[in-house]
Each structure stands twice: as structure tokens, then as C-alpha cells.
Amino acid sequence: GRDWAAIRKRMRELGVGRYWIEGEPGGPARFRCTLPVAGQRGVAQQFEAEGEDALQAAETALRRAALWKATESE
């Protein structure tokens, strides 16, 4: 499912606060996003990744965010 609808759905599920994409359309890109830290108001954890395109970068960053979120809630 390499599409932005799936990425947006994943971001909603994870609770992504903000995200940024840097790079040229269709070219190498960097994706950054923040997730709130549970129980700490106003504190966010940032994740970023680079990829051959923005979609690949987003997928990688969100994988990292999901792993962090899984361990953070323990």
C-alpha cells in the first residue's frame, strides 16, 4: 500500500502532531514528524528519515515512530 492515504491513516493512528517534507517532488526527500510523549504536556519526540522519495521517507520514519510508541507505553 504505497500511497499517501495509507500514510495519513497511519499518522492518525500514531497520533502524529506535525510533519514536514523536504526535497524535490519525485526525488530524494526527508520526512520529519513529531509524536506527543505520553504524560508530558507539551513534550514531543521527533522522528525523521530520508528516502528515494517522500513516500519512502515517510514509511521509514513512521516505522521508527511506531517502534518507539510500542516501547514507550510499557
JOPEVEN-V856129 format. One record per residue. N is the residue number from 0. RES is the residue in three letters. PSI is psi in whole degrees, -180 to 180 (999 if undefined). OMEGA is omega as a letter, one per 30 degrees, with the letter a starting at -180 (NA if undefined). D_LAST is the distance of its C-alpha to the last C-alpha in Angstrom with 1 decimal. Layout:
BEGIN
n->N res->RES psi->PSI omega->OMEGA d_last->D_LAST
n->N res->RES psi->PSI omega->OMEGA d_last->D_LAST
END
This chain:
BEGIN
n->0 res->GLY psi->68 omega->l d_last->29.0
n->1 res->ARG psi->80 omega->l d_last->30.0
n->2 res->ASP psi->161 omega->a d_last->30.7
n->3 res->TRP psi->-26 omega->l d_last->29.7
n->4 res->ALA psi->-42 omega->l d_last->29.2
n->5 res->ALA psi->-39 omega->l d_last->26.3
n->6 res->ILE psi->-46 omega->l d_last->24.9
n->7 res->ARG psi->-40 omega->l d_last->25.3
n->8 res->LYS psi->-45 omega->a d_last->23.6
n->9 res->ARG psi->-41 omega->l d_last->20.6
n->10 res->MET psi->-41 omega->l d_last->20.6
n->11 res->ARG psi->-44 omega->a d_last->20.7
n->12 res->GLU psi->-40 omega->a d_last->17.8
n->13 res->LEU psi->-21 omega->a d_last->15.6
n->14 res->GLY psi->31 omega->l d_last->17.1
n->15 res->VAL psi->129 omega->a d_last->19.1
n->16 res->GLY psi->-56 omega->a d_last->21.1
n->17 res->ARG psi->157 omega->l d_last->23.9
n->18 res->TYR psi->156 omega->a d_last->25.1
n->19 res->TRP psi->147 omega->l d_last->28.1
n->20 res->ILE psi->129 omega->l d_last->30.2
n->21 res->GLU psi->139 omega->l d_last->32.7
n->22 res->GLY psi->172 omega->a d_last->35.4
n->23 res->GLU psi->144 omega->l d_last->38.4
n->24 res->PRO psi->130 omega->l d_last->38.2
n->25 res->GLY psi->-4 omega->a d_last->38.1
n->26 res->GLY psi->-172 omega->l d_last->37.7
n->27 res->PRO psi->141 omega->a d_last->35.0
n->28 res->ALA psi->161 omega->l d_last->32.3
n->29 res->ARG psi->135 omega->l d_last->29.3
n->30 res->PHE psi->132 omega->l d_last->26.6
n->31 res->ARG psi->145 omega->l d_last->24.3
n->32 res->CYS psi->161 omega->l d_last->21.8
n->33 res->THR psi->145 omega->l d_last->19.5
n->34 res->LEU psi->137 omega->l d_last->16.2
n->35 res->PRO psi->145 omega->l d_last->15.5
n->36 res->VAL psi->126 omega->a d_last->12.8
n->37 res->ALA psi->131 omega->l d_last->11.0
n->38 res->GLY psi->3 omega->l d_last->12.9
n->39 res->GLN psi->95 omega->a d_last->15.3
n->40 res->ARG psi->131 omega->l d_last->18.5
n->41 res->GLY psi->5 omega->l d_last->20.5
n->42 res->VAL psi->132 omega->a d_last->18.0
n->43 res->ALA psi->150 omega->l d_last->17.5
n->44 res->GLN psi->133 omega->a d_last->16.3
n->45 res->GLN psi->142 omega->l d_last->19.1
n->46 res->PHE psi->143 omega->l d_last->19.4
n->47 res->GLU psi->156 omega->l d_last->22.7
n->48 res->ALA psi->155 omega->l d_last->24.5
n->49 res->GLU psi->153 omega->l d_last->28.2
n->50 res->GLY psi->174 omega->l d_last->29.9
n->51 res->GLU psi->-26 omega->l d_last->33.4
n->52 res->ASP psi->174 omega->a d_last->33.1
n->53 res->ALA psi->-36 omega->a d_last->30.8
n->54 res->LEU psi->-45 omega->l d_last->29.4
n->55 res->GLN psi->-42 omega->l d_last->28.3
n->56 res->ALA psi->-43 omega->l d_last->26.9
n->57 res->ALA psi->-44 omega->l d_last->24.9
n->58 res->GLU psi->-44 omega->a d_last->23.6
n->59 res->THR psi->-47 omega->a d_last->22.4
n->60 res->ALA psi->-41 omega->a d_last->20.8
n->61 res->LEU psi->-31 omega->l d_last->19.0
n->62 res->ARG psi->-45 omega->l d_last->17.7
n->63 res->ARG psi->-42 omega->a d_last->16.3
n->64 res->ALA psi->-41 omega->a d_last->14.8
n->65 res->ALA psi->-41 omega->l d_last->13.2
n->66 res->LEU psi->-44 omega->l d_last->11.7
n->67 res->TRP psi->-46 omega->a d_last->10.4
n->68 res->LYS psi->-38 omega->l d_last->9.1
n->69 res->ALA psi->-39 omega->a d_last->7.2
n->70 res->THR psi->-29 omega->a d_last->5.6
n->71 res->GLU psi->-32 omega->a d_last->5.6
n->72 res->SER psi->-1 omega->a d_last->3.8
n->73 res->GLU psi->999 omega->NA d_last->0.0
END
